[in-house]
Amino acid sequence: MNLQKLGINKQKAYEWGNSRKRYCRIAHSPILCRALNNEYFGSEYYPLTAEGRGLAFLVALFGYAVFGYVTATLATFFIGRDAEEKDAPLAGAKNVAELKSEIAILTKAINDMKNKLGNSI
């Protein structure tokens, strides 16, 4: 890129173009801050009017919604697969029903033990 086309005078363009600094050192220097200011980068890449900004907001919101929907669909697919497996770490409907029946049996056994202990004391 020609520094003179960006408004830098010929002498400074020569000095800055032939600098001994590496590119990474020039990246945050006053050279680029003066040559490539916000007017150079900003005006073409974001909307300037309120209508344009509103439309950009709606497009971004739509993009987030679509991404969220796809992510939720994938998560539901994988969770559903895990819930159907018997050895899965997630508790599916079958496992919950089995746990409820075991809890009922254990509760009855505990109540029977309480009654036996209460009668013998």
ABEGO torsion letter per residue (X at the ends): XBAAAAGBBAAAAAAAAABABBAAAAAABAAAAAABBAAAAAAAABBABAAAAAAAAAAAAAAAAAAAAAAAAAAAAAAAAAAABAABABBBAAAAAAAAAAAAAAAAAAAAAAAAAAAAX
